[in-house]
Amino acid sequence: MRNLLVFALALPLVSCTVGDEPGGSGDDLPGDEHDTGEDDGGGTGTGEGIAGNITADTTWSGSVRIKGATTIDAGVTVTVAPGTTLSFADTTRIQIDGTLNIEGTAAGKVNLQAEAGATYYSGFGVNGTLTMSYAVFKGGAITLNTGATATITDTKMWGAGGDYLIMNGGTLDMTYSQVGADPGVTDSTHCNLHFSGGTIKVTRSNINGAPFGLMFYGGTNAIFTNNNWYDSPMKDVDAVAGVSGDFSGSWFQKGQPVSGGANLTFNNLAPAKLVDAGPRG
């Protein structure tokens, strides 16, 4: 018996982690293989998702879950790689105090959506910088505040719980994009564009489907040229006295909107829907 005990104590200790396989970490959860943020200042948690403050530059790719309120700190850049899917848990939001670069491509669009079972998420609040190209953004919303900058190209956005693209200030440059669902697709958005001020440029885009295309309640010398405006059951443009904007070269399914006391320009309106407006690819 004594000899057996000595033999057992002499055996090398072997660690066995349940679920480990060659080449695997042993703690992956189905569908979360590409979640990031654990060791790079990317908020709290892996596997189940990201929340908290992003404190260092990082890149998100693959399938990324936003599990709770997330803030990109000032001076920090988060890059979203082509082909990434961002899934938002219920009531979540990304506050952009630094920079968020969503770098989709025609062949690798970035998808932003509520996760399965979630009924509402509030999208982006922007105090810093947002750039977004070749994205498909369903649900959420984008709110620009004073000092914010947003550059949006080749992106489709629809399905907000209220208004979709909201400007309280800041600078917006949106081209070749669409705010509104495709024909036959249900859209819950109330107003596609709700602008109360800031530097505004929206060109070569489709603004469609929601009860109001644009609530233009603040801003001067805004540029809204060469857009398509259609399928809004209430008004394409609802403007108030004191605002000014140029809608020249655009197509309005219902014809030229009533200015409502605003200083609006409608030169050379297109006789038919523009084929060179909206996302390219």
Secondary structure, 3 states (H helix, E strand, C coil): CHHHHHHHHCCCCCCCCCCCCCCCCCCCCCCCCCCCCCCCCECCCCCCCEEEEECCCEEECCEEEEEEEEEECCCCEEEECCCCEEEECCCCCEEECCEEEEECCCCCCEEEEECCCCCCCCCEEECCEEEEECEEEECCCEEECCCCEEEEECCEEECCCCEEEEECCCEEEEECCEECCCCCCCCCCCEEEEEECCEEEEECCEEECCCEEEEEEECCCEECCCCEEECCCCEEEEECCCCEEECCCCEECCCCCCCCCCEEECCCCCCCCCCCCCCCC
